[in-house]
């Protein structure tokens, strides 16, 4: 059995993975939205969201459940092979059934017929859903494999995007590139486990997984509804332009979320093992590391996206998306809110076996999202959808936090949040300063972002003595990136 890598090494490889998930979509989103324009870009985003609904249903909670179960038995090869075979079989059956449902809706509902070719292409995402084995690699802490796979495929897809997508007429080609990147990831996953897992599809014990999976399926449905119902209702109740504007604003705000939960994602297998062995001290230590990391990055990200909303929208998507500035400001807190919700739900409640409590939280968020979207989209379009999304995420975070504190003994250092907020206040004069220096949005960002980051991390490191800044210095010193004299305190992440 493979040796368990250190948290530092896992974080390094997961950071590479998240960097690729941040950088490549950022570049492709900026390029595609400019080339295709709001209407065509919005059309593709709507189709992707529609297909992803079926993917989420086909997953039946396995992406969450699988990480937990693999982490529990990671040192037992026979049990791992059996569990992977059972979950893969269940996922294959559900993917086939959901594909039939997807195709049935396409052919029976006339509304889809105008873009039937694009929707049929989206069906490839649905049928391939069973082969998304990221949950296995996460549970086994094989973040190196995930990062190398992601970077390779995203780089190839980006080259294809630049080569083949040149005008608004290349809508189908753009969608084909997106589909390729998804399918390639899934096929690479299957190829990677062919010599590790001994697949056995006889004497499967499927029933033992169903109670937890059905609960997590309910959670996934709730999350999927309150996460994408905004885009779907905008498409039905407004127009493709509103979808394009909303997608631009929310995608920019959410693109940093994988970075905020980077450490938490790495820690989930360790947290699961600590909860299983009832090591409360270790659980509290790991959760506070994750919370500190989320606050350290989440607060300045949300603060900066709010202050520089116009600069980000214009620089990334172009002047055609200028009407999305207010939408982006409204949705700016999403990164921080979702980051904290991830701690309560995915890092505590689900690993501890309280998935039903998290189901209640997500169900409440779903209800709030549907009601507010129906009330607000008609009058406020993308702005109303943004209000509904932020409100529903706050509801989910609040309820999940209530259950986590009630059922699991841990204590968070909330001072991290206030210290991060205070460190961001100097962003305000920086914003006024760069706007007086230049009228070009790109130049403003090129000045403001590094200057704000330098000031923020300096305050965090030298005024508030943030231990994560210490750890960053220790790691950089050991790699020879900075002189040893710049770091005086020993880091804490082992």
C-alpha positions as CSV (number, residue, x, y, z in Angstrom):
1,X,0.0,0.0,0.0
2,X,1.2,3.5,-0.8
3,X,2.8,5.6,1.9
4,X,0.6,8.3,3.3
5,X,2.0,11.7,2.1
6,X,2.4,14.6,4.4
7,X,-0.2,17.4,4.7
8,X,2.4,19.8,3.3
9,X,3.0,17.7,0.2
10,X,-0.8,17.1,-0.2
11,X,-1.4,20.9,0.1
12,X,1.3,21.6,-2.5
13,X,-0.2,19.2,-5.1
14,X,-3.7,20.3,-4.2
15,X,-2.6,23.9,-4.6
16,X,-1.3,23.0,-8.1
17,X,-4.7,21.4,-8.9
18,X,-6.6,24.4,-7.6
19,X,-4.3,26.8,-9.4
20,X,-5.0,25.0,-12.6
21,X,-8.7,25.1,-11.8
22,X,-8.4,28.8,-11.2
23,X,-6.0,29.9,-13.9
24,X,-7.2,27.9,-16.9
25,X,-10.9,28.6,-16.4
26,X,-10.1,32.2,-15.8
27,X,-8.3,32.4,-19.2
28,X,-10.8,30.4,-21.1
29,X,-13.8,32.2,-19.6
30,X,-12.3,35.6,-20.4
31,X,-11.5,34.5,-24.0
32,X,-14.8,32.7,-24.7
33,X,-17.0,35.4,-23.2
34,X,-15.3,38.0,-25.3
35,X,-15.4,36.0,-28.5
36,X,-19.0,34.6,-28.2
37,X,-20.6,37.6,-26.5
38,X,-23.2,37.6,-23.6
39,X,-26.0,35.9,-25.5
40,X,-24.1,33.0,-27.1
41,X,-22.0,32.5,-24.0
42,X,-25.1,32.5,-21.8
43,X,-26.7,29.8,-24.1
44,X,-23.7,27.4,-23.5
45,X,-23.7,28.1,-19.8
46,X,-27.4,27.3,-19.6
47,X,-26.9,24.0,-21.4
48,X,-24.0,23.1,-19.2
49,X,-26.0,23.8,-16.1
50,X,-29.0,21.8,-17.4
51,X,-26.7,18.8,-18.1
52,X,-24.9,19.1,-14.8
53,X,-28.3,18.8,-13.0
54,X,-28.5,15.2,-14.3
55,X,-24.8,14.6,-13.5
56,X,-25.5,15.6,-9.9
57,X,-28.5,13.3,-9.7
58,X,-26.5,10.4,-11.3
59,X,-23.8,10.8,-8.7
60,X,-26.3,9.9,-5.9
61,X,-23.9,11.4,-3.3
62,X,-21.0,9.2,-4.2
63,X,-18.4,12.1,-4.6
64,X,-19.0,12.9,-0.9
65,X,-19.7,9.5,0.5
66,X,-16.8,7.9,-1.4
67,X,-14.1,10.2,0.1
68,X,-15.3,9.3,3.6
69,X,-15.5,5.6,3.0
70,X,-12.2,5.3,1.2
71,X,-10.5,7.4,3.9
72,X,-11.7,4.9,6.6
73,X,-10.3,1.8,4.8
74,X,-7.4,3.3,2.9
75,X,-4.9,0.7,4.3
76,X,-7.1,-2.4,3.4
77,X,-6.6,-3.1,-0.3
78,X,-9.3,-5.8,-0.5
79,X,-11.9,-3.6,1.1
80,X,-11.0,-0.7,-1.1
81,X,-11.4,-2.8,-4.3
82,X,-14.7,-4.1,-3.1
83,X,-16.0,-0.6,-2.1
84,X,-14.9,1.0,-5.4
85,X,-16.5,-1.8,-7.4
86,X,-19.8,-1.4,-5.6
87,X,-19.9,2.4,-5.9
88,X,-18.8,2.3,-9.5
89,X,-21.6,-0.2,-10.3
90,X,-24.2,1.9,-8.6
91,X,-23.0,5.1,-10.3
92,X,-23.0,3.3,-13.7
93,X,-26.7,2.3,-13.3
94,X,-27.7,5.7,-12.1
95,X,-25.9,7.4,-15.0
96,X,-27.7,5.2,-17.5
97,X,-31.1,5.9,-16.0
98,X,-30.5,9.7,-15.8
99,X,-29.3,9.7,-19.4
100,X,-32.6,8.1,-20.5
101,X,-34.4,10.8,-18.5
102,X,-32.3,13.5,-20.1
103,X,-32.9,12.4,-23.6
104,X,-36.6,11.9,-22.9
105,X,-37.0,15.5,-21.8
106,X,-35.0,16.8,-24.9
107,X,-37.2,15.0,-27.4
108,X,-40.6,15.4,-25.6
109,X,-40.3,19.2,-24.7
110,X,-40.4,21.4,-27.8
111,X,-38.6,24.2,-25.9
112,X,-35.3,22.3,-26.3
113,X,-35.6,21.6,-30.1
114,X,-34.0,24.8,-31.4
115,X,-30.7,23.9,-29.9
116,X,-31.2,20.1,-29.9
117,X,-27.7,19.4,-31.3
118,X,-26.0,21.2,-28.4
119,X,-28.2,19.5,-25.8
120,X,-27.4,16.1,-27.3
121,X,-23.7,16.9,-27.1
122,X,-24.3,17.7,-23.4
123,X,-25.6,14.2,-22.9
124,X,-22.0,12.9,-23.1
125,X,-21.4,14.6,-19.8
126,X,-24.3,12.7,-18.2
127,X,-23.4,9.2,-19.5
128,X,-19.7,9.7,-18.5
129,X,-20.6,10.8,-14.9
130,X,-20.0,7.3,-13.5
131,X,-16.3,7.4,-14.3
132,X,-15.5,10.5,-12.3
133,X,-13.4,8.8,-9.6
134,X,-12.0,11.9,-8.0
135,X,-13.6,10.7,-4.7
136,X,-11.3,7.6,-4.8
137,X,-8.1,9.7,-5.3
138,X,-9.2,12.2,-2.7
139,X,-9.8,9.5,-0.1
140,X,-6.4,7.9,-0.9
141,X,-4.8,11.4,-0.7
142,X,-3.4,11.0,-4.3
143,X,-3.4,14.7,-5.0
144,X,-0.3,14.5,-7.2
145,X,-2.2,12.3,-9.7
146,X,-5.2,14.7,-9.7
147,X,-3.0,17.8,-10.2
148,X,-0.9,16.4,-13.0
149,X,-4.1,15.1,-14.8
150,X,-5.9,18.4,-14.4
151,X,-3.0,20.6,-15.6
152,X,-2.3,18.4,-18.7
153,X,-6.0,18.3,-19.8
154,X,-6.7,21.9,-19.1
155,X,-3.6,23.0,-21.0
156,X,-4.6,20.9,-24.0
157,X,-8.1,22.3,-23.9
158,X,-6.9,25.8,-23.7
159,X,-4.8,25.4,-26.8
160,X,-7.8,23.9,-28.6
161,X,-9.9,26.9,-27.6
162,X,-7.4,29.4,-28.9
163,X,-6.9,27.5,-32.2
164,X,-10.5,26.6,-33.1
165,X,-12.7,29.2,-31.5
166,X,-12.3,32.5,-33.3
167,X,-15.8,34.0,-33.9
168,X,-19.4,33.9,-32.5
169,X,-20.2,31.2,-35.2
170,X,-17.8,28.8,-33.4
171,X,-20.4,28.1,-30.7
172,X,-20.5,24.3,-31.3
173,X,-16.7,24.1,-31.4
174,X,-16.4,25.9,-28.1
175,X,-18.9,23.5,-26.5
176,X,-17.1,20.5,-28.0
177,X,-13.8,21.7,-26.4
178,X,-15.6,22.0,-23.0
179,X,-17.0,18.5,-23.4
180,X,-13.6,17.1,-24.3
181,X,-12.0,18.5,-21.1
182,X,-14.7,16.7,-19.0
183,X,-14.5,13.4,-20.8
184,X,-10.7,13.4,-20.8
185,X,-10.6,13.8,-17.0
186,X,-13.0,10.9,-16.6
187,X,-11.1,8.6,-18.9
188,X,-7.8,9.4,-17.3
189,X,-9.3,8.5,-13.9
190,X,-10.3,5.1,-15.2
191,X,-6.9,4.5,-16.7
192,X,-5.2,5.5,-13.5
193,X,-6.9,2.9,-11.3
194,X,-6.7,0.0,-13.8
195,X,-3.6,-1.5,-12.0
196,X,-4.6,-0.5,-8.5
197,X,-8.1,-1.7,-8.1
198,X,-9.3,-5.2,-8.7
199,X,-12.8,-4.7,-10.0
200,X,-15.3,-7.4,-8.9
201,X,-18.9,-7.1,-9.9
202,X,-20.1,-10.4,-8.3
203,X,-21.4,-10.7,-4.8
204,X,-21.8,-7.0,-4.5
205,X,-23.2,-5.6,-1.2
206,X,-25.0,-2.6,-2.6
207,X,-27.6,-2.2,0.2
208,X,-25.0,-1.3,2.8
209,X,-24.3,2.0,0.9
210,X,-27.9,3.0,0.2
211,X,-29.0,4.7,3.5
212,X,-26.1,7.1,3.5
213,X,-26.2,7.6,-0.3
214,X,-29.9,8.4,-0.3
215,X,-29.3,11.0,2.4
216,X,-26.4,12.5,0.5
217,X,-28.4,12.3,-2.8
218,X,-31.0,14.5,-1.0
219,X,-28.2,16.8,0.0
220,X,-26.8,16.9,-3.6
221,X,-30.2,17.6,-5.0
222,X,-30.7,20.5,-2.5
223,X,-27.3,21.9,-3.3
224,X,-27.7,21.6,-7.0
225,X,-31.1,23.3,-6.9
226,X,-30.0,26.3,-4.8
227,X,-26.7,26.5,-6.7
228,X,-28.0,26.4,-10.3
229,X,-31.8,27.3,-10.0
230,X,-30.8,30.9,-10.3
231,X,-29.3,30.3,-13.8
232,X,-32.2,28.1,-14.9
233,X,-34.8,30.5,-13.7
234,X,-33.0,33.4,-15.4
235,X,-33.0,31.4,-18.6
236,X,-36.8,30.7,-18.3
237,X,-38.0,33.9,-16.8
238,X,-35.5,36.4,-18.3
239,X,-33.3,35.9,-21.3
240,X,-29.9,34.6,-22.4
241,X,-28.3,38.1,-21.9
242,X,-29.3,38.1,-18.3
243,X,-27.8,34.6,-17.9
244,X,-24.6,35.8,-19.5
245,X,-24.3,38.8,-17.2
246,X,-25.1,36.8,-14.1
247,X,-22.8,34.0,-15.1
248,X,-19.9,36.4,-15.6
249,X,-20.4,38.0,-12.2
250,X,-20.9,34.9,-10.2
251,X,-18.2,32.9,-12.0
252,X,-15.6,35.5,-11.2
253,X,-16.7,35.5,-7.6
254,X,-16.8,31.7,-7.3
255,X,-13.6,31.0,-9.2
256,X,-11.5,31.5,-6.1
257,X,-13.6,29.1,-3.9
258,X,-11.4,26.0,-4.7
259,X,-8.4,28.0,-3.4
260,X,-10.2,28.8,-0.2
261,X,-11.1,25.2,0.6
262,X,-7.7,23.9,-0.6
263,X,-6.4,23.0,2.9
264,X,-9.8,21.8,4.0
265,X,-10.0,19.4,1.0
266,X,-6.6,18.0,1.9
267,X,-7.6,17.6,5.6
268,X,-10.9,15.8,5.0
269,X,-9.4,12.3,5.0
270,X,-7.4,13.1,8.2
271,X,-10.4,14.6,9.9
272,X,-12.4,11.5,9.0
273,X,-9.8,9.3,10.6
274,X,-9.6,11.5,13.7
275,X,-13.3,11.4,14.1
276,X,-13.3,7.7,13.6
277,X,-10.7,7.3,16.4
278,X,-12.5,9.9,18.6
279,X,-9.4,12.1,18.7
280,X,-11.1,15.4,19.6
281,X,-7.9,17.3,20.1
282,X,-6.7,16.5,16.6
283,X,-10.1,17.3,15.1
284,X,-10.1,20.7,16.7
285,X,-6.5,21.3,15.5
286,X,-7.2,20.4,11.9
287,X,-10.5,22.3,11.8
288,X,-8.9,25.5,13.1
289,X,-6.1,25.2,10.5
290,X,-8.7,25.0,7.8
291,X,-10.7,27.9,9.3
292,X,-7.6,30.1,9.6
293,X,-6.7,29.3,6.0
294,X,-10.3,30.2,4.8
295,X,-10.3,33.5,6.7
296,X,-6.8,34.4,5.6
297,X,-7.7,34.2,1.9
298,X,-11.5,34.5,1.9
299,X,-11.9,37.9,3.5
300,X,-9.5,39.8,1.2
301,X,-10.9,38.0,-1.9
302,X,-14.5,39.0,-1.1
303,X,-13.4,42.5,0.0
304,X,-11.3,43.0,-3.2
305,X,-13.9,41.6,-5.6
306,X,-16.4,44.1,-4.1
307,X,-14.2,47.1,-4.3
308,X,-12.8,46.3,-7.8
309,X,-15.9,44.7,-9.3
310,X,-15.9,47.0,-12.4
311,X,-12.3,46.5,-13.0
312,X,-12.6,42.7,-12.9
313,X,-15.7,42.5,-15.0
314,X,-14.4,44.8,-17.8
315,X,-10.9,43.3,-17.7
316,X,-12.1,39.7,-17.9
317,X,-15.3,39.8,-19.9
318,X,-15.1,43.1,-21.8
319,X,-17.2,46.3,-21.9
320,X,-20.3,44.3,-23.1
321,X,-20.6,42.9,-19.6
322,X,-20.4,46.3,-17.8
323,X,-24.1,45.9,-16.6
324,X,-22.9,42.9,-14.5
325,X,-20.9,45.2,-12.1
326,X,-23.7,45.6,-9.5
327,X,-24.5,41.9,-9.7
328,X,-20.8,41.1,-9.0
329,X,-20.8,43.5,-6.0
330,X,-23.9,41.8,-4.5
331,X,-22.4,38.3,-4.9
332,X,-18.9,39.3,-3.7
333,X,-19.3,37.6,-0.2
334,X,-20.0,34.2,-1.8
335,X,-16.4,33.0,-1.7
336,X,-16.1,33.6,2.1
337,X,-19.6,32.3,2.9
338,X,-19.2,29.1,0.9
339,X,-15.7,28.6,2.3
340,X,-17.0,28.6,5.9
341,X,-20.0,26.4,4.9
342,X,-17.6,23.9,3.6
343,X,-15.9,23.6,7.0
344,X,-19.2,23.0,8.8
345,X,-20.7,20.6,6.2
346,X,-18.0,18.7,4.3
347,X,-15.3,18.8,6.9
348,X,-17.3,18.2,10.0
349,X,-20.9,17.0,9.7
350,X,-20.5,14.5,6.8
351,X,-17.2,13.0,8.0
352,X,-18.8,12.6,11.5
353,X,-21.8,10.7,10.0
354,X,-24.3,13.6,10.4
355,X,-25.1,13.9,6.7
356,X,-28.8,14.1,7.6
357,X,-28.2,17.3,9.5
358,X,-26.4,18.8,6.6
359,X,-29.3,17.7,4.4
360,X,-31.6,19.9,6.5
361,X,-29.3,22.9,6.0
362,X,-29.1,22.5,2.3
363,X,-32.9,21.8,2.0
364,X,-33.5,25.1,3.8
365,X,-31.1,26.9,1.5
366,X,-32.9,25.3,-1.5
367,X,-36.3,26.6,-0.3
368,X,-35.0,30.1,0.3
369,X,-33.3,30.1,-3.1
370,X,-36.3,29.0,-5.1
371,X,-38.7,31.5,-3.3
372,X,-36.4,34.5,-3.6
373,X,-35.5,33.8,-7.2
374,X,-39.2,33.5,-8.2
375,X,-39.9,36.8,-6.3
376,X,-36.9,38.8,-7.5
377,X,-35.9,37.7,-11.0
378,X,-39.0,39.1,-12.7
379,X,-38.2,42.6,-11.6
380,X,-34.5,42.6,-11.0
381,X,-33.2,39.8,-13.3
382,X,-29.5,39.0,-12.6
383,X,-29.4,41.4,-9.6
384,X,-32.3,39.6,-8.0
385,X,-30.7,36.2,-8.6
386,X,-27.5,37.4,-6.9
387,X,-29.5,38.5,-3.8
388,X,-31.2,35.1,-3.7
389,X,-28.0,33.2,-4.1
390,X,-26.1,35.1,-1.3
391,X,-29.1,34.8,1.1
392,X,-29.5,31.0,0.5
393,X,-25.8,30.5,1.1
394,X,-26.0,32.4,4.4
395,X,-28.9,30.2,5.5
396,X,-27.0,27.0,4.7
397,X,-23.9,28.2,6.5
398,X,-25.9,29.3,9.6
399,X,-27.9,26.0,9.9
400,X,-24.8,23.8,9.2
401,X,-22.8,25.8,11.8
402,X,-25.6,25.4,14.4
403,X,-25.6,21.6,14.0
404,X,-21.8,21.3,13.8
405,X,-21.4,23.2,17.1
406,X,-24.2,21.2,18.8
407,X,-23.1,17.7,17.7
408,X,-19.3,18.0,17.5
409,X,-17.1,19.3,20.2
410,X,-14.8,21.9,18.7
411,X,-14.0,25.6,19.0
412,X,-13.1,28.1,16.3
413,X,-10.9,31.1,16.8
414,X,-13.3,33.8,15.3
415,X,-10.7,36.5,15.9
416,X,-9.1,35.3,12.7
417,X,-12.2,36.7,10.8
418,X,-12.0,40.2,12.4
419,X,-8.2,40.4,12.0
420,X,-8.5,39.6,8.3
421,X,-11.3,42.2,7.9
422,X,-9.2,44.9,9.6
423,X,-6.2,44.1,7.4
424,X,-8.4,44.8,4.3
425,X,-9.4,48.3,5.2
426,X,-6.4,49.8,3.4
427,X,-7.8,48.4,0.2
428,X,-10.2,51.4,0.1
429,X,-7.6,54.1,-0.3
430,X,-5.8,51.9,-2.8
431,X,-9.0,51.7,-4.9
432,X,-9.4,55.5,-4.9
433,X,-5.7,55.9,-5.7
434,X,-5.5,53.6,-8.7
435,X,-8.7,55.1,-10.2
436,X,-7.2,58.6,-10.0
437,X,-4.0,57.3,-11.7
438,X,-5.5,55.5,-14.7
439,X,-8.8,55.1,-16.6
440,X,-7.7,51.7,-17.9
441,X,-9.3,48.8,-15.9
442,X,-6.5,46.4,-16.6
443,X,-3.8,48.8,-15.4
444,X,-5.8,49.5,-12.3
445,X,-5.8,45.8,-11.4
446,X,-2.2,45.3,-12.2
447,X,-1.4,48.0,-9.7
448,X,-4.1,47.4,-7.1
449,X,-3.9,43.6,-6.7
450,X,-0.2,43.1,-5.9
451,X,-0.1,46.3,-3.8
452,X,-3.2,45.2,-1.8
453,X,-1.8,41.7,-1.4
454,X,1.5,43.0,-0.2
455,X,0.0,45.3,2.4
456,X,-2.6,42.7,3.6
457,X,-0.1,39.8,4.1
458,X,2.4,42.2,5.7
459,X,-0.2,43.3,8.3
460,X,-1.3,39.6,8.9
461,X,2.3,38.5,9.3
462,X,3.9,41.3,11.3
463,X,1.0,42.9,13.2
464,X,-1.3,40.0,13.8
465,X,1.4,37.3,13.9
466,X,-0.7,34.9,11.7
467,X,0.7,31.4,12.2
468,X,0.0,30.5,8.5
469,X,2.2,33.3,7.4
470,X,4.9,31.9,9.6
471,X,4.4,28.5,8.0
472,X,4.7,30.0,4.6
473,X,8.0,31.6,5.5
474,X,9.3,28.3,6.9
475,X,8.4,26.4,3.8
476,X,9.8,29.1,1.5
477,X,13.0,29.1,3.6
478,X,13.5,25.4,3.4
479,X,13.1,25.6,-0.4
480,X,15.7,28.3,-0.6
481,X,13.2,30.9,-1.9
482,X,13.9,33.5,0.9
483,X,16.8,34.2,3.3
484,X,16.5,32.4,6.6
485,X,16.8,35.7,8.5
486,X,13.3,36.7,7.3
487,X,11.6,34.0,9.3
488,X,11.9,33.8,13.1
489,X,9.1,31.6,14.2
490,X,8.5,27.9,13.7
491,X,5.5,26.9,11.6
492,X,2.7,24.6,12.8
493,X,1.3,22.5,9.9
494,X,3.0,19.1,10.0
